[in-house]
Amino acid sequence: MELLYLCTYEIDNDASLGVWKKMAAQRKVFSKYYNVSYTYMRDHHFWIRKGENETDLGELKFIGRIYCLRLLLNYYKKIGQVPNYMYVRYTMSDWNVIKLLNYLKSKG
């Protein structure tokens, strides 16, 4: 069973180190029960990591957090598979979150 740890946090700076450590601890606990994949922003790109495989979902051309969700939705449409579960570490909801959740629900 796969769990997507959805995060749109940027890991490019030292200020993100504490948050990144907390997220790593959470993913470690989840990985006891699920195959965990996770997302993050780095170097003005949005990434997904599944095991040892890291995929660049695309360049963030404008407001990162909103565009990230569009990139993720397009990724899942392209590969034709969706995770069984999703943990959302997301500070605010918007229409793109709803569209992503609706798509994943319709496929899972």
N, C-alpha and C positions, 0 to 999 in steps of 0.2 A: 504494500500500500504506500502510495506517495503522498507526502504533505508538502505543500508549497508554503514557505515562510516568506510572505510578501513584505518587502521593506523598500522604501524609496529613499533611504538615508544615504548621504554622500560620505564616502570613506577616504576622501582625499586629504584630510587635514588632521593635525594632532588632536584637535578638539573632539573628534569623533572616536578616539581610541577607547574611552570608557564605555561609550554606548556600544561600540563594536564588540567589546569583550562580553558585555551583558547579553547581546544577541547571540554570540557564539555559545555561551553557556545554555541559553534557551534551546538552541538548535541541537546541542549535545543531548539534552534530555529528550527532545522529540525523536532523535535518531535511535533511541532505544526501542521505539515502537513503530517507526515509519522510515521509509527512504525519504530523506529530507532534501529538497532543492530550495534554493533561496535566491533572492534578487537584491541588487544594490546598485548604486550609482558610483562610477569611478571615472576620472579623466573625461568628464562630459559625455559619458556613454552609460547606457543601462545594461546590466549584465544579469544572467541567470547562471547559477552553478548547480549542476547535478552530479554528485559524487566528485570525481576528478575532472569532469568536463565543464569548461566555462564557455559560455556563448555570449557574444556581444550582440545584444538585441537591436542596437542602433545608437546613433549619435543623438544627444539631447539638443535639439535645435532651438527650443524655447522652454518655457516654464517646465522644468524637469519633472516634478512630481506628477503633473497631469499627463505629460507626454509619455512618461514611463508606462503608465497603464495602457495607453494605446499600443505601445510597442509590445507589451506582454500579451495583450489580446490578439494581436496579429501573429505573434509567435505560436500561441496555442492553436489558432486557426490553421496555421501552416503545417504544424506537425500532426494535427489531428488527434492528439491525446491531451487529456486534462488530468490534474492531480485529483486524488480522492478527497483530500482535505486541504484546507488553507488556513494558516494563521496570519492574520493581518496586523502588522505593526505599522500602522498608518495614522497620522495625526488628525487628518480631517477627511471627511467623505465628500465626494462630488459625483457628478454624473458619470464620469469614467469608471469609478469604483463600482457603481451600480451596473453599468454595461458589462464589465468584466465578470462580476459575480453572476449575473443572469446568464452569460454565455457558459461559464463553467458549470452552473447548475443544469443547464439544458443538455450538456454533454455528459454529465456524470450521474 
